Amino acid sequence: MKMKDYSKIFKALSDLTRLKIIWLLTNIDEKICVSEIVDVLDEHQYNVSRHLRVLKDASLIEEVKEGKWVFYYLCPTQNEFQHFIQKALSSIPETKMNTEMTKCKQLLHLREIQKTK
């Protein structure tokens, strides 16, 4: 990694909304789509998409298209630095994100129910 890459990661994580998105992806261990993030964080779709683009440019997340949906997930750790970043993120207590985590779990449960129909 170049020094510029480290800077991109820290800049991406310096925003509260992006930190929450990464925290959710780290702690739910599941792919989530833009509309789910919008609902969980109570943010506008445009803002969430912009934040996801920043996280993707910093190589923190990746996306996969499934049908008409685009899902986002954490990039697999490829080096010691990324491992430490994910470890630091997972150390943020769930109590700080209790509302968001509850909403996220409910949405993921609804998604599973809809898949079985």
N, C-alpha and C positions, 0 to 999 in steps of 0.2 A: 504494500500500500504506500502511496505517496502521502506526504504531509497534507496536501490539499484534501485527500480523502478523509483523513482524521478530522479536519476542520469541518467538512461537510456533515459528518456524523454529529459532531457537537452542535453545530448550528441547527440541524434538523431536530435534535432533542431539546433545544432551548425554548421551544414553543410549548405551552401547556397542552393545547389540543393534540399536537403531534406526540407529545409524551404520553398522553392518555391512550391514543391509538396504539402506540407501540406496547404500552403496558398491557392493554387488553389482548393483543396478539401474543404476547409473551405468556400470559397467564391463562388464557382459555385454550391454547394449543389447538386452534381451529381456524379455518379460513372464514373470513367475513366479507360481505359485500358493502358497497358504499351506502346503500339504503339502511342497512343494519347499523352502520356506524353513525349515520345521521340520526336515527332514532335513539341510539344509546347515548350519544353525546348532546343531543338536542341542538344540533348545529345545522346550518344551511348546507344543501348538497354541494353548492359551488365551493364553499369553504373546505368541506371535507375532501372533495376531489383535489383541490389545490394542495392541501396538507399531504394527501397520499402521494402526489407527484413529488413533493420535496423529499418524503421518506424513501420513495423509490429511487430518486436521483442520488440519494446518499447510500444506496445499496443496503438499506435496512429491511425493505420489504420487496416482495415480488408479487406478480399478479398472474392469474390463470383464468381464461375464459371458459365457462361451462354453459353452453347454450346461449341464452341472452344475458347471462349474468357474468360479471367480472368479480372474482374473489381475490382478496389480498391475504397474504400470510408472511410470516417472518422468513427472511433469507436464512438458509442454513449457515451456521457459523463456519467460517473458513480459516480463521486464524485466532490467535490468542486474544487480540484486542476485541474482536467481535464477541468472543466468549465472555470477556469481562464486562462488556457493555450489557449483554443479556443478563448476566448475573446481577449487575447493579440494578437493572430494571426490575428483575423479579424480587429484589429485596425491598422494593417500595411496598409497604403494608397494604393488604387488600382493604383494610378499613378506610383507607384514603380514597378508594374507588368503589365503595360498597354499592352505591346507587347504580353506577354504570355497570358493575359486574352483574348485579341482579337483573337489570334490563337486558343485558347481553345474553345471559343464560336463558331468559324467557324467550327471546327472539330465536335463539338457536334451537330451543325446544319446539317452538312453533314451526320452524323450517323442517325439522325432522318429521313432525306430524303431517305436514303438507306433502312431504316426499312419499309417505306411505299411502296417500289417498289416490 
